[in-house]
């Protein structure tokens, strides 16, 4: 059937959910900031995160990868630059291995989970529990789960979704064709 991966990328704790024919498994890829924060050490850190995430994607017969887009309102610009590099390197992994991927804006993921694009982290975690009966103590895992559920809705039109979820799906379907 289908294997869908949701990725909530982070320089500290990237959330990964593998949704395999409706069965979800979630994982954290952790990374510590190097003591000597040189450009070389920053690159080594990003490459290690990419290597760890790549193990979940490459050679696994993945139908679709959903990557949460960047939150451009971030205050820490150096972290945003590193996260941008990580984001594009993961896209490159998918592209090189011919794995379809789409980008999901944080507001779209929030809307899919809660019906509102401006929900707070704790509201998202509560809605995920109420909708899908899955609880998370880590918001990165929760976000990756939501991304995987978006992918499931995109690939299986038989799944019943709310009108807000359908709006998100309709918006993202254009990426599937490109």
Wavefront OBJ file of the C-alpha trace (Angstrom):
o trace
v 0.000 0.000 0.000
v 1.752 3.177 1.130
v 4.554 4.342 3.370
v 4.396 8.022 4.265
v 7.005 9.941 6.233
v 6.375 13.187 8.082
v 9.458 15.255 8.955
v 9.515 18.086 11.471
v 13.102 19.178 10.995
v 15.055 20.736 13.829
v 18.684 21.306 14.682
v 18.097 19.797 18.144
v 15.301 17.230 17.826
v 13.887 16.308 14.436
v 10.576 14.474 14.647
v 10.022 11.625 12.206
v 6.812 9.669 11.800
v 6.682 6.677 9.482
v 3.077 5.860 8.618
v 3.063 2.408 7.049
v -0.389 1.371 5.835
v -2.045 3.301 8.651
v 0.335 2.137 11.397
v 2.487 4.946 12.811
v 5.912 4.822 14.410
v 7.569 8.014 15.594
v 11.240 8.694 16.195
v 13.453 11.567 17.342
v 16.787 12.391 15.746
v 18.719 14.375 18.358
v 21.694 16.628 17.846
v 23.696 18.733 20.286
v 25.205 22.069 19.444
v 28.991 21.731 19.191
v 31.075 23.511 21.843
v 33.249 25.073 19.161
v 30.586 26.529 16.851
v 32.752 27.014 13.753
v 31.288 26.904 10.235
v 32.934 23.491 9.748
v 31.395 22.091 12.939
v 27.993 23.507 11.966
v 28.252 21.725 8.608
v 29.334 18.469 10.270
v 26.312 18.715 12.575
v 23.881 19.283 9.684
v 25.412 16.432 7.667
v 25.069 14.056 10.647
v 21.373 14.938 11.020
v 20.866 14.373 7.270
v 22.624 10.995 7.500
v 20.411 9.934 10.421
v 17.190 11.007 8.685
v 18.285 9.463 5.387
v 18.217 6.029 7.056
v 14.434 6.360 7.418
v 13.899 7.378 3.795
v 16.314 5.801 1.336
v 15.632 2.249 0.198
v 12.403 1.998 2.204
v 9.837 2.132 -0.653
v 8.482 5.452 0.565
v 5.394 6.758 -1.241
v 5.632 10.355 -0.014
v 7.689 12.532 2.336
v 6.093 15.603 3.888
v 8.523 18.201 5.205
v 7.372 21.027 7.408
v 8.399 24.345 5.914
v 10.438 26.944 7.724
v 8.984 29.327 10.265
v 10.412 32.597 8.983
v 9.452 34.473 12.130
v 12.283 32.728 14.016
v 14.367 35.130 16.077
v 17.644 33.207 15.872
v 18.855 33.882 12.339
v 21.946 31.638 12.543
v 19.710 28.722 13.559
v 17.358 29.577 10.687
v 20.269 29.464 8.232
v 21.319 26.031 9.554
v 17.734 24.796 9.461
v 17.411 26.045 5.875
v 20.495 24.050 4.938
v 19.076 20.950 6.637
v 15.745 21.465 4.888
v 17.311 21.703 1.436
v 19.677 18.795 2.034
v 16.702 16.573 2.932
v 14.928 17.749 -0.229
v 18.051 16.811 -2.186
v 18.049 13.319 -0.634
v 14.443 12.818 -1.720
v 15.066 14.247 -5.182
v 18.224 12.209 -5.789
v 16.492 8.981 -4.750
v 13.317 9.852 -6.699
v 11.144 9.930 -3.597
v 8.176 12.299 -3.942
v 8.162 15.062 -1.347
v 6.063 18.093 -0.595
v 6.562 21.086 1.620
v 3.888 21.897 4.197
v 3.702 25.375 5.696
v 3.518 25.350 9.505
v 0.149 27.128 9.306
v -1.224 24.414 7.010
v -0.106 21.655 9.377
v -1.730 23.497 12.297
v -4.940 23.947 10.333
v -5.018 20.266 9.405
v -4.616 19.279 13.074
v -6.890 21.844 14.709
v -8.938 23.632 12.069
v -6.953 26.848 12.723
v -3.634 27.923 11.248
v -2.524 29.784 14.345
v -2.917 27.085 17.026
v -0.371 26.781 19.830
v 1.747 23.659 20.360
v -0.304 22.398 23.324
v -3.552 22.867 21.374
v -2.150 20.806 18.516
v -1.104 18.020 20.863
v -4.558 17.980 22.452
v -6.341 17.907 19.067
v -4.109 15.082 17.833
v -5.134 13.082 20.881
v -8.822 13.910 20.429
v -8.854 13.193 16.655
v -6.536 10.232 16.331
v -6.213 8.945 19.940
v -2.429 9.348 19.878
v -0.604 11.254 22.592
v 2.827 12.808 22.430
v 4.997 14.408 25.085
v 7.188 15.973 22.390
v 5.799 18.579 19.981
v 8.312 17.638 17.236
v 6.965 14.082 17.220
v 3.418 15.398 17.255
v 4.091 17.701 14.302
v 5.692 14.882 12.303
v 2.632 12.736 13.027
v 0.323 15.472 11.705
v 2.443 15.711 8.557
v 2.146 11.963 8.011
v -1.637 12.175 8.443
v -1.735 14.930 5.815
v 0.123 12.590 3.470
v -2.336 9.817 4.222
v -5.244 12.114 3.335
v -3.500 13.111 0.101
v -2.866 9.547 -1.011
v -6.116 7.935 0.154
v -9.220 9.898 -0.778
v -11.413 7.375 1.059
v -10.252 8.750 4.408
v -12.854 11.015 5.963
v -11.502 14.452 6.745
v -12.955 17.732 7.941
v -13.574 20.690 5.646
v -10.498 22.482 7.069
v -8.411 19.373 6.393
v -9.809 19.221 2.864
v -8.760 22.843 2.287
v -5.213 21.946 3.309
v -5.249 18.815 1.132
v -6.520 20.775 -1.886
v -3.759 23.341 -1.421
v -1.048 20.674 -1.218
v -2.331 18.490 -4.076
v -0.822 20.917 -6.567
v 2.640 19.921 -5.296
v 1.941 16.248 -5.962
v 1.668 16.911 -9.674
v 4.941 18.856 -9.908
l 1 2 3 4 5 6 7 8 9 10 11 12 13 14 15 16 17 18 19 20 21 22 23 24 25 26 27 28 29 30 31 32 33 34 35 36 37 38 39 40 41 42 43 44 45 46 47 48 49 50 51 52 53 54 55 56 57 58 59 60 61 62 63 64 65 66 67 68 69 70 71 72 73 74 75 76 77 78 79 80 81 82 83 84 85 86 87 88 89 90 91 92 93 94 95 96 97 98 99 100 101 102 103 104 105 106 107 108 109 110 111 112 113 114 115 116 117 118 119 120 121 122 123 124 125 126 127 128 129 130 131 132 133 134 135 136 137 138 139 140 141 142 143 144 145 146 147 148 149 150 151 152 153 154 155 156 157 158 159 160 161 162 163 164 165 166 167 168 169 170 171 172 173 174 175 176 177 178
